Amino acid sequence: MKLLSGIKRSELYVWLVPAFLLLNLLGSIAGHSSQLLPRAVNETWLACYVSVLNYRLLEHTIPGMSLKRFFRSFLLVLPYFFAYSLGIFLWRAFGVGLHIYTVLDNTLTTDKRIGELTGYSIGSIIFFGVIRHLFNYIKLKQSAQQLQIASQQAELNYLRSQTNPHFLFNTLNNIYSLARDKSDLAPESILRLSKILRYMLYETSAPYAAIEQEIKIIDDYIELEKLRYDESLHVNFNHDLEDRKQSIPPLLLIPLVENAFKHGVSETRDRPSVTIHLSVKNRTLLFTVENSTGELAENNKVKENIGLSNLRRQLALLYTNYSLDVQSGDFTFTATLKINLDSHV
């Protein structure tokens, strides 16, 4: 684990060291246009020293320091005062002795030379420290965003895991009613339920599904619900789509349809009805579900069940531009969902 951590830290220096060297080369060449090759070798020699020193300081020494251990921290950083001043001077002298470093100016005294090299070292600390801080800040921000995305995805999966059993529970109740009455429609209802289950098992794990698949599931669910009622139930499902292949999150629309039957039609004694309209134009989805109820508007207060509450939260996680409005009228309840599909998070 420590080895992997060291590799990740060193990735920054793969491009940071050449950038520092190039910056100093350009500055040296700008100030002195002659003897370009010796100056380039000199800058490379010094850059090697301060790069290793900065890596040790920034990645190993400073992270181990703390105010609680002030004396120990002071002892850790004390050698660097000498390394960045006298140490770099000795490194230069070592390069001269190996005939790697070329002395281009003999007029400077030893004190001034040490001062000049110390300034060079301090400049390198500032350069490496600032870039490292920015790099870590960007990495931290990216990690926070990834963590937020993962958290939102986990919450979205949780909401779907609540919605799906809720949806299946109501459907199984319908089939149970038919089976209890020994209805000949029970086999057909089981067949339609198997289609819904197949879709939920194999299609809803993906983040998107074609809208035509959602329409098929809504059709199957409507037909499954109609099996419970006689011909007095009137259902009108119409849709106007520019592209039947365009994608939306799976099972996003079914909670409104389910709500219309469970909390509307089932409580309507006289001429129960459901009217559903779906349109997608210019990447704007409009889904309206109107169902009959058994009460007047003044008594028909809006009560948001788990289906509607979960749907609102899913929309908040999935889109930035949407609206979900519910209204109660005299013996009617209307839910209107509008989504800008381009506003997907």
Secondary structure, 3 states (H helix, E strand, C coil): CHHHHHHHHHHHHHHHHHHHHHHHHHHHHHHCCCCHHHHHHHHHHHHHHHHHHHHHHHHHHHHHCCCCCHHHHHHHHHHHHHHHHHHHHHHHHHHHHCCCCCCCCCCCCHHHHHHHHHHHHHHHHHHHHHHHHHHHHHHHHHHHHHHHHHHHHHHHHHHHHHHHHHHHHHHHHHHHHHHHCCCCCHHHHHHHHHHHHHHHHHCCCCCCEEHHHHHHHHHHHHHHHHCCCCCCCEEEEEEEECCCCCEECCCCCHHHHHHHHHCCHHHCCCCCEEEEEEEEECCEEEEEEEEECCCCCCCCCCCCCHHHHHHHHHHHHHECCEEEEEEEECCEEEEEEEEEHHHEC
